[in-house]
């Protein structure tokens, strides 16, 4: 799993969410064909060839949601910005901006501190799962409760309710989903924190070496 985790540390190709979608320009194929005369002298328009819709990448799909600015900032801060490494199709569990804002302030401060870059990276990789897990696939699992493995290496618990179509991902709900050319994004309403990262973030500050007063020597 370490090899996958190392490849995953270049997720900006996937989760560098700062790019803004721009409308597609009309292509030459969208221009109507020349008019052709009918028997009665009237003219009719030839139908324009159908243009297949562009399939977005994960990066583009994430930007199109308009809900993942905080995730973008965290991704850049962690330095996950090498678009050259191909980690294969991914399912991204992307916390919304509101989910990031809901984190306790002290947790956010520690998570974004320069000395905790490794913890931030592990947290982001906990939101990336190798392979494609659509909502349909998650619901069709033969068991109600199961786990999937994140790139970070920890297991993510999935609980499903087939009748209602609801999926609980480690306590988070899916707000919306987008399918991309290189994976799937599930926007979720909670930041998922792996146990090891949570333990490090909530640990009391380490004390420096004790200073012995002159009179105590």
N, C-alpha and C positions, 0 to 999 in steps of 0.2 A: 504493500500500500504506500510505502515511502516514495517509490518511483512515481506513482500517480500523483502523490501530493506535491512532489517537486515540479512536475509538469503543470499542476494546477496553479502554481504560484505565478503564472503568467496569464492571469484571467482577464486582463484588460481587453484582449481580443474578444472576450465574451462579456465582461461586466464593466467595461469602461463606459459608463452610461451618460457621459456629458454631451454626446453628439445629439443634435436636434434634427428631427426629421424634416425634410423639405418636400413639397409636393412634386410629384413626377411631372416633367415637362411632356407635352404632347409629342408623340413620335411621328415619323413620316407615315407610318402605317395608319394613323388615325385621320389622315386627310382623305376626304371623300374621293372616290373614283370619278373620272370625267363623266358628264351626262351623256346618255345615249338616246337618240330619237325614237319615239314610239310610232306605230302605224298611223295614228291620227295626228301626228305632228307634235304632240305634247312631249314634254321631257320628264323623266323621272330620275331620282337619285339612286345611284348604285350604293348598296349597303357597304359601310366601311368594314374592313376586316376586323374581327374581334382581337383585342389585345389582351394577352394573359396578364393578370395582376402580378406585380412584382412580389416575390417572397422575401420578407425582411430577414436580416440576420438577427441574432440575439441582441447585438448591440443596438441595432435600429429599433427592434421591437421594444426593448427596455426604454429607450428614449421616447418612443411613441406613447407609452403609458402615461407619461407626465407625473408619475408617482414615485420615482426612484432617484431623486436628486441626492438624497443623503447617502444612498448606496453608492452612487457615482463618486461622491467626495471621499467616502471611506476607501473605495477601491483605489483611487489615485493616491491617497495618503499611504496606503500599504505598499505602494510601488508595484502593483500587479499590472504592469503596462507593457508587456512584451507581446505584440500581436503575431510574432513569427512562430510561436510554439502552438502546435495543434494538439489539443487535449481530447479531441473527438467530440461526438454529440454529448451535450450536457442538459440536465434539467436544473434550472436555477430556481431556488426558493428565495425570492427577493423581497425583503421587508420594505414596506411602504415608508414614505417620509414620516407619517404619523407614528408608525411603529418605532422608528429611531427616536423620535421626539418623546416617546413614552418611557424610554429608558431612564432610570434614576440618574440625576445629574452627576453624582460621584462616579457611577459606573461609566458614563459617557466620557467624563474627564480622564479617567484612567485608561480607557480603551484607546483614546486618541492621543495620549501622551507619547512623545517620541521614543521613550524607553520601552514602550509596550507594543512596538510595531509587530513583533512576532505573534503576540496575542491577537492583534487585529487581523493579521493574515490568517491565522487559524480559524478565527470566527467567520471570516468571509468564505473560506474553503469549506466550512461546515454547511454553508448554504448552497453548495454545488454538488450534484450527484451525477456520477457517470451514467450515461445511457438516457433513454427517453421514457419519462414517466408522465404520460398524459393523465388527466383526471379519469378518463375511461379505464385506463390500465390500473390505476390505483383502486378504483371501485370494483374491478373485476377480480381482484385477488381472492383466492379461495378461502382465506381466513379474514376475520374482521380486524384483528390486531397483528401487526407484523412490523419489521424494521427494514430500512434501506440504508446503505452505507454511503456516507459523504466522502468527498475527496480528502477531507481533513483526517478521516480514519474512524470517526465515531459513528455509532448507529443512530438513526433518526426514527423515532417511533411513529407509525401510521395507524390511526384508528378510523374506520370507515362506517358509514351508515348507508347501506345500499338503498333503503326505501326512500330516504330523503335526498340522497346524492351528496351528502355532506362528508367532507374529509377533514380530519383533524391531524395536523402535522406537528408533532411535538408540542401540542397545545395551541398551535396557530391555525387560523382559518384562511382558506384561499379566497382572495377578493376578486381576482380575475386571472385569466390564463391567456397566453399568447403562444402560438406555434411559429417557429422560425425555421430558416433553412438549416440551421446547425444546432437546433435544440428546442427546448420548451421553457417558458418562464411562467412560474406561478407567483403572482404578487400576494404576499401573505401579510397578516396584520400583527405580526410579532417578530422581534429579533430573536433568533435561536442562538443560544450560547452553550457551547459544549461544556461538559462538567469541569474539565481541566482548566478551561479559560475562566469560567465563573469562579473557581477556587482561587485562581491567581488574582482576579480582579477584586475579590472581597477579602483577601488576606490583609492583615494589618501591615502597615509599613515596616520594613525591616529596620531594626535598630543598628546603628553603627557600633564600632568597638567602644566598650565602656571607657570613659576617661577617669583615671584615678587621680584624685586630688592629692596635692603635695602632702597635706597633713595626714593622709591615710596610708602613706608608704611606710 
